[in-house]
Amino acid sequence: MHGLKPVIIALTVSLSVMAEAGGTPYTQGWLTYTGAWFTIKYPTNFSIVPLSKSSTSIDGYDGVKFVAAKDLVEFYVYSPQSGGLQADYTNEITAKAVIEKTEDDKTQTKDYVVEGKVIETNAITKRVIVISAKDNSYKRTFEISDDYICGTRLIFGFRYPDKARFKNYKPLYEAFTNSLVQYAD
């Protein structure tokens, strides 16, 4: 794969989950999407919507949505080679003022620690944003991880219309996020 080496290896989880509506099982044979600097697994009932072409590779995308149109559910990943370009993800993680509102926006920071010694304070942040439609027809949640020491950014998103589909798709979303494998040159 372009002579790239994996730098982060994540556990790939295969799930068979019963959907509450209809009781049909989701398939265990997930598909693999290859972006510019990552691979990720996604359920077979999702379609791919590429969003942001990689700024550091001639092949592939850094930002992609995976859409289960029938259930109005979306998964999102933004995994560039490094921190990426703000213009590539800002529109995705920002509430559209006319139809949405930011329900919650929290940031946690961690120190960069090596062998028990703090190398840099507040060097790693995790921001969680929850956006809801003003008519309550859906919610979007984003998890944004920034590592200022390594200069990397990773964003995951999950859009769902109601609590029942959130509950049904949450294990699949977690398996989706855990299946990410990132590459570097």
C-alpha positions as CSV (number, residue, x, y, z in Angstrom):
1,M,0.0,0.0,0.0
2,H,2.1,2.8,-1.3
3,G,5.1,1.5,0.7
4,L,3.5,2.9,3.9
5,K,4.1,1.5,7.4
6,P,1.4,1.2,9.9
7,V,2.1,3.5,12.9
8,I,-1.0,2.8,15.0
9,I,-2.6,-0.6,15.0
10,A,-6.1,-0.8,16.4
11,L,-8.1,-3.8,17.3
12,T,-10.7,-4.7,14.7
13,V,-13.9,-5.7,16.2
14,S,-16.5,-7.8,14.4
15,L,-20.0,-7.6,15.7
16,S,-23.2,-9.3,15.1
17,V,-25.9,-7.1,16.5
18,M,-29.6,-7.6,16.4
19,A,-31.4,-4.5,15.3
20,E,-34.4,-3.7,17.5
21,A,-36.5,-2.7,14.6
22,G,-37.3,-5.9,12.7
23,G,-34.8,-8.1,14.5
24,T,-32.5,-8.7,11.6
25,P,-28.8,-9.2,12.3
26,Y,-26.1,-6.9,10.9
27,T,-23.5,-8.9,8.9
28,Q,-20.2,-9.8,10.4
29,G,-18.4,-9.4,7.0
30,W,-17.5,-5.7,7.1
31,L,-16.0,-3.8,4.2
32,T,-12.6,-2.0,4.3
33,Y,-12.3,1.6,3.1
34,T,-8.8,2.8,2.2
35,G,-8.2,6.6,2.6
36,A,-5.0,8.5,1.8
37,W,-3.4,7.7,5.2
38,F,-5.6,5.1,6.8
39,T,-7.9,2.1,6.5
40,I,-11.1,1.6,8.4
41,K,-13.8,-1.1,8.4
42,Y,-17.5,-0.2,8.0
43,P,-20.8,-2.2,7.9
44,T,-22.0,-3.4,4.6
45,N,-25.3,-1.5,4.8
46,F,-23.4,1.9,4.7
47,S,-22.4,3.8,1.6
48,I,-19.3,5.9,1.2
49,V,-19.4,9.7,0.8
50,P,-15.8,11.1,0.4
51,L,-15.6,14.7,1.7
52,S,-12.0,16.1,1.9
53,K,-9.3,15.1,-0.6
54,S,-6.0,14.6,1.0
55,S,-3.7,17.6,0.9
56,T,-0.6,15.5,1.3
57,S,-1.3,12.6,-1.0
58,I,-2.3,12.4,-4.7
59,D,-4.5,9.3,-3.8
60,G,-7.4,9.2,-1.5
61,Y,-9.3,11.2,1.1
62,D,-8.7,12.3,4.7
63,G,-12.3,12.9,5.6
64,V,-15.1,10.5,4.7
65,K,-18.7,9.9,5.8
66,F,-20.3,6.4,5.9
67,V,-24.1,6.6,5.5
68,A,-26.8,4.1,6.4
69,A,-29.5,6.1,4.5
70,K,-32.4,3.8,5.4
71,D,-31.8,4.4,9.2
72,L,-30.6,8.0,8.8
73,V,-27.3,7.2,10.5
74,E,-23.8,8.5,9.6
75,F,-20.3,7.7,10.8
76,Y,-17.5,10.1,10.0
77,V,-13.7,9.9,10.1
78,Y,-11.1,12.5,9.5
79,S,-7.6,11.0,9.6
80,P,-5.0,13.0,7.8
81,Q,-1.3,12.4,7.6
82,S,-0.7,15.0,10.3
83,G,-2.9,17.7,11.7
84,G,-4.6,18.2,8.3
85,L,-6.2,21.5,7.1
86,Q,-8.8,23.2,9.2
87,A,-10.9,23.9,6.1
88,D,-11.2,20.2,5.5
89,Y,-13.2,19.5,8.7
90,T,-14.5,22.8,10.1
91,N,-17.7,22.7,8.2
92,E,-18.4,19.1,9.4
93,I,-17.9,19.8,13.1
94,T,-19.7,23.2,13.2
95,A,-23.4,23.7,13.9
96,K,-25.3,25.2,10.9
97,A,-26.8,28.2,12.7
98,V,-30.2,28.2,10.9
99,I,-31.1,24.6,11.6
100,E,-28.8,23.4,14.4
101,K,-27.5,24.3,17.8
102,T,-24.4,23.3,19.8
103,E,-25.8,21.3,22.7
104,D,-22.4,20.6,24.4
105,D,-18.7,21.3,23.8
106,K,-16.2,20.1,26.3
107,T,-12.4,19.7,26.1
108,Q,-10.2,17.6,28.3
109,T,-6.4,18.0,28.2
110,K,-3.7,15.6,29.2
111,D,0.0,16.0,29.8
112,Y,2.5,14.3,27.5
113,V,4.3,11.9,29.9
114,V,7.4,9.8,29.1
115,E,8.6,7.3,31.7
116,G,6.6,9.0,34.5
117,K,8.1,12.5,33.6
118,V,5.8,15.3,32.3
119,I,7.4,16.4,29.1
120,E,4.7,18.9,28.1
121,T,1.6,20.0,30.0
122,N,-1.8,20.1,28.2
123,A,-0.2,18.6,25.0
124,I,-3.0,16.2,24.2
125,T,-6.6,17.4,24.0
126,K,-9.9,15.5,23.4
127,R,-12.8,17.7,22.5
128,V,-16.4,16.3,22.3
129,I,-19.0,18.4,20.5
130,V,-22.7,17.5,20.5
131,I,-24.8,19.3,17.9
132,S,-28.6,18.8,17.6
133,A,-31.1,19.8,15.0
134,K,-33.4,22.7,16.2
135,D,-36.4,20.5,15.3
136,N,-34.9,17.6,17.3
137,S,-34.8,15.4,14.2
138,Y,-31.1,14.3,14.8
139,K,-28.0,14.7,16.8
140,R,-24.3,14.8,15.7
141,T,-21.5,13.9,18.1
142,F,-17.8,14.5,17.3
143,E,-14.7,13.4,19.1
144,I,-11.6,15.4,18.2
145,S,-8.2,14.3,19.4
146,D,-5.2,16.6,18.9
147,D,-1.7,15.6,19.9
148,Y,0.4,18.8,19.8
149,I,3.7,16.9,20.4
150,C,3.2,14.7,17.4
151,G,1.2,17.3,15.4
152,T,-1.6,14.9,14.7
153,R,-5.4,15.2,14.6
154,L,-8.1,12.6,14.5
155,I,-11.9,13.2,14.3
156,F,-14.7,10.7,14.6
157,G,-18.4,11.6,14.2
158,F,-21.7,9.9,14.7
159,R,-25.1,11.2,13.5
160,Y,-28.3,9.5,14.6
161,P,-32.0,10.5,14.5
162,D,-33.2,9.1,17.9
163,K,-32.2,7.2,21.0
164,A,-33.3,3.8,19.6
165,R,-31.0,4.1,16.6
166,F,-28.2,5.5,18.8
167,K,-28.5,2.4,21.0
168,N,-28.6,0.1,18.0
169,Y,-25.6,1.7,16.2
170,K,-23.4,2.6,19.1
171,P,-21.7,-0.8,19.2
172,L,-21.1,-0.6,15.5
173,Y,-19.8,3.0,15.8
174,E,-17.4,1.8,18.5
175,A,-16.2,-1.1,16.3
176,F,-15.8,1.4,13.4
177,T,-13.6,3.7,15.5
178,N,-11.6,0.8,16.8
179,S,-10.9,-0.6,13.4
180,L,-8.9,2.5,12.2
181,V,-5.4,1.8,11.1
182,Q,-3.3,4.9,10.4
183,Y,-0.3,5.1,8.1
184,A,2.7,7.4,7.8
185,D,5.5,7.7,5.2
